[in-house]
Amino acid sequence: MMKKTNKLLYIIIITTFLSCVHSSKTEKYQPHRNIVINVQDKVKEIEIKDVLIGSIAPLYSLGEYLIIGDPKSDDKLIHIFNKHNFSYMTSLGTRGQGPDEITNIGHIAIDENHHRFYVSDHGKQKIFSYNIDSVLLDPFYKPEVKMTMDERQFPSTYQIINDTLAMGLIIEPTGNYGFNQSLAKWNMETRKIEPMKYKHPDIEKKRVTFAASNENDIYVECYSYHDLMTICDMNGNLQCNIYGKNWDKRTSNEIHHFGDVVFCGDKILASYSGGNNLTNEYYPTQFFVFNLNGDYVETIDLGYRISRFCYDKQNHRLIMNLEDVIQFAYIDLDGIIEL
């Protein structure tokens, strides 16, 4: 009788412990994300006839315009369109070694307040600054050099926070091929880098995408090789870790979990795959929607393979580059994501 009592007590203690862990405010487990909305019939193709754009094409929304990067191009590397009707406007950023040309294009960062966008050139280790209005008015416009990057420590992607401060994923090369990745605040005037203080204790090889929201005073990191999303305040204090059903702390790049992530009003929207990195299953076909506390809201099933996307706040829609039968498309979010 004593053994049975002890066994029962042990089960109660373990169950209580696990319940406490899973209900923690900072550790959220979501094994079931099964509120699925199929929206394939709502996806609208964008037909681009005036310019050819390669398959890898990041997109950015700036004011009234859509900017598309074209890193595979042998000529112009950046294309600008009207964001509302997708009419072609101009192309710029000639590939080359000249003083106003781009050798190896990297990230494009948007500065809404000053109608500017910044372009990283990892060949010259420089960041160029373009005024969008001047680009459209002057066919001979030449960009300014915003800054020179440090070859040993530089941002692969970054988001403008204010006039001098950005937040970015800092790359530190290790050997010939490897690198370490960390999220940091980055002063573009002084070049000072201040790493964000929270690091997940179980992650050895960090590979993430991120988005920051000044309005909500938070940033979010979505892990590529782990079923994990982390939300912190802008000072790097942990708000919560959100674990999906495939969470595993082991180091592996076999499965691709999260893709890009954006803030969509009071929601967080992240593309998600869960497929093998070595096949077409690598590409996400769904978006997970969370509230700002990291609680799961719904899944948007696009039905197409997603390469890159951006959020058009003015029109409340997603603009996407797809690795599918359609190259560019958009979807209106009215009736799908309520703000």
Steps between C-alpha positions, in 0.01 A plus 500: 500500500788733586664441157177580316456820707856609427457429128175700488665788685791494255263519201311792657825690565633444145166595344481817709857591408442456127176696523684788666773497237256501209291779648795729567458856372843490337487142367203431271443162336270477198474139382179573309487779243202368311276798427570497127361748247555398137549813289641366173199628306562851637860523375525750212783483248712808431598506133833673445564554129744793482796338671629147559567414864686193629360235730657630822331836546456665842221758522472822699221753548599869512234771493306464175752264350600136483874430478615163365861387528641288217835359618528261201481777243803579281381858457264693728465354851208704636156558346233745616125467443186687597381311808130542428472386138848340455586710197873510424683827576877459475804283564833592658811360663715388210716197573868583477818630660442869424463762777119511475455134410426201721736204508318254726155616611378405845217628716276797417382691809205739501494844667136611472549827692759635255375336179829313473623150452843359574678237293782282631783420260699212646756523220603855589395463866294819471141600563352737242218742576231583241228763518196341335359831370832600341541156345168543319560858392865490393614230255863590582454484876801370695467352850691613806728273699332461837786308660774241457441162662749306711604183316528309829161598642215629286118481468351257249152649543392802702201718577513876551387600851571875495736755338815328622398166646423174322437146618666227304624144475874529550726255319842404634689269261665194655756335276449471124129410497345521846353798680333599824172692494364732768237772524625842607431870506728672256590869502554592135688819593745367759487138372457382859337158525303411812389133503151434634540332834257211473630175351305176511702263720435190286596638157858441387472596131283809469339567163204739515296760322370795702265797505487795739209725592567843652128550542464189717849516656580138413696295252451142391750236389389199293738205485581329171622168644282481810123516550543805719400866506627744763351838596702758695458867584725747319751486786546127450294379795321173432123519469443140395629199307240332280557134414324312220423130484835422332713675761832325552811661645743280305721674244390407146434679172298214350157662549408857411254648748436877487561730205453879508297678769319837505283705732152542361324755723450328835591159354823316424499315169770243417540262208548136601618190319591196712638337182831345402770757417626294205167484314229738381333440837751756628272779382224611738143475377334631817501804725459466876321793663566589865393787723764722660513272804599205283163325523407308185207648306473313169681347203468649152552226242614671180525190282812637325869474589613829658847636431480855644226743600433840650205664672331796331355690795311756291301237313507235776633229274795271446712531186690183421771348286404136445702198394206357309292530184448865595810715561346809664165529671311680774217420737266743672481429872161663564275229639802279572699697759301757694696796639 
